[in-house]
């Protein structure tokens, strides 16, 4: 069974950068699309970005131009480079797998599973 482990979170000032990693074990990134989601305290988990099994990225409007999703097939890892961070970007970031292997990955959290434990991102001065 595919397991996902997130890392790379931390405390950063507004305008700063972080790179999150989502490492897969027990399987391959080809198993499906990988999505990054953010969950703030007492809020629902919301989509941030995703990358299809074919390598096509997608972003929600609020992060487009600031965040970049990529993957390293050899390392079985998906990355989320986050630049120009804003306080509203804060939360626990999770990566998940959508096994449907769509041409364009989905932002519907209900289609994703195999969630990791999450990594905390705090944006504060």
Backbone torsions as a table, in degrees:
resi	resn	phi	psi	omega
1	UNK	NA	137.4	-179.0
2	UNK	-71.0	130.8	174.7
3	UNK	-117.2	139.9	179.9
4	UNK	-117.4	136.5	179.9
5	UNK	-129.1	121.1	179.2
6	UNK	-93.0	151.4	174.8
7	UNK	-157.8	169.4	173.9
8	UNK	104.8	-3.3	178.9
9	UNK	-71.0	173.3	179.4
10	UNK	167.8	-169.4	178.5
11	UNK	-99.7	129.2	-179.2
12	UNK	-141.5	148.9	177.0
13	UNK	-77.8	155.0	174.4
14	UNK	-52.7	136.0	-176.5
15	UNK	91.7	-10.3	-179.2
16	UNK	-81.7	-175.6	-175.7
17	UNK	-133.1	152.7	172.2
18	UNK	-144.5	153.3	171.3
19	UNK	-122.5	118.4	177.8
20	UNK	-93.3	148.7	177.1
21	UNK	-123.3	144.8	176.0
22	UNK	-129.2	102.1	-176.5
23	UNK	-97.9	130.5	179.6
24	UNK	-98.6	138.8	173.6
25	UNK	-135.1	157.4	-179.0
26	UNK	76.8	11.6	-179.3
27	UNK	174.4	-172.4	-175.3
28	UNK	-115.0	155.8	174.3
29	UNK	-62.6	-18.8	178.1
30	UNK	-69.0	-8.8	-179.4
31	UNK	-62.7	-23.5	-179.4
32	UNK	173.9	-166.0	177.2
33	UNK	-85.7	145.5	178.3
34	UNK	-110.8	131.9	179.1
35	UNK	-122.0	145.7	171.1
36	UNK	-104.0	133.5	-179.9
37	UNK	-130.8	152.4	179.2
38	UNK	-120.4	140.1	176.3
39	UNK	-132.4	116.2	175.6
40	UNK	-88.6	159.7	-179.7
41	UNK	-53.8	130.9	177.9
42	UNK	62.3	18.5	178.4
43	UNK	-118.9	162.4	177.6
44	UNK	-74.7	158.3	175.7
45	UNK	-75.2	127.7	-176.4
46	UNK	-124.3	151.2	-178.2
47	UNK	-72.6	147.1	175.3
48	UNK	-119.9	-50.9	-177.5
49	UNK	-161.6	161.0	175.5
50	UNK	-150.7	161.7	176.1
51	UNK	-137.2	131.3	-177.0
52	UNK	-74.6	165.5	177.2
53	UNK	-61.2	-22.7	176.2
54	UNK	-87.0	-2.7	176.1
55	UNK	96.3	8.9	179.8
56	UNK	-85.7	126.1	-178.2
57	UNK	-89.0	159.7	174.6
58	UNK	-149.2	148.2	-176.1
59	UNK	-137.8	147.9	169.9
60	UNK	-75.8	157.3	-173.1
61	UNK	-59.2	-35.3	-174.0
62	UNK	-68.2	-17.2	-178.2
63	UNK	-117.1	-8.6	-177.4
64	UNK	-61.1	132.3	-177.7
65	UNK	91.3	-15.0	178.0
66	UNK	-112.1	-33.7	-177.5
67	UNK	-108.3	147.9	175.9
68	UNK	-134.1	126.0	176.7
69	UNK	-101.1	141.1	179.7
70	UNK	-152.0	172.0	179.1
71	UNK	-145.8	151.4	175.3
72	UNK	-118.8	106.5	-176.2
73	UNK	-64.0	-38.5	-178.5
74	UNK	-63.6	-42.2	-179.8
75	UNK	-86.2	-4.0	179.7
76	UNK	55.3	43.5	-173.2
77	UNK	-134.1	138.9	172.4
78	UNK	-108.7	137.0	-178.3
79	UNK	-113.7	151.8	171.0
80	UNK	-129.5	104.1	176.0
81	UNK	-84.5	121.4	-176.2
82	UNK	-116.9	114.9	179.1
83	UNK	-114.3	162.7	177.7
84	UNK	50.1	48.7	-175.1
85	UNK	-65.1	144.6	-179.8
86	UNK	-119.1	157.2	178.4
87	UNK	-55.6	-32.0	-179.5
88	UNK	-74.0	-7.2	174.7
89	UNK	-82.2	-7.6	-175.3
90	UNK	-69.4	150.4	177.9
91	UNK	152.1	-176.5	172.6
92	UNK	-90.5	127.0	-178.9
93	UNK	-100.1	128.9	179.9
94	UNK	-119.7	147.1	168.3
95	UNK	-112.8	147.2	-178.7
96	UNK	-142.6	168.0	-177.0
97	UNK	-115.6	130.6	169.5
98	UNK	-107.4	109.8	-172.6
99	UNK	-77.3	1.9	-174.1
100	UNK	-75.5	-17.0	176.7
101	UNK	55.8	58.3	178.7
102	UNK	-78.1	157.6	177.1
103	UNK	-65.2	-38.0	175.9
104	UNK	-122.8	121.8	-173.6
105	UNK	-66.3	156.3	-172.5
106	UNK	-97.9	156.5	173.1
107	UNK	-106.0	9.2	-179.1
108	UNK	-81.9	110.2	-175.1
109	UNK	-60.3	-26.5	-179.2
110	UNK	-67.7	-16.4	179.6
111	UNK	-88.8	-6.1	-175.0
112	UNK	-105.3	151.1	176.5
113	UNK	-150.5	-161.7	-178.7
114	UNK	54.8	38.0	-176.4
115	UNK	-61.6	143.4	170.5
116	UNK	-81.8	-170.0	-177.0
117	UNK	-85.2	-11.7	178.7
118	UNK	90.4	158.4	175.8
119	UNK	-136.7	134.2	-172.6
120	UNK	-82.8	130.9	173.5
121	UNK	-118.3	122.7	178.4
122	UNK	-119.8	126.1	179.9
123	UNK	-117.7	107.5	-174.9
124	UNK	-158.5	146.9	175.4
125	UNK	-92.7	NA	NA
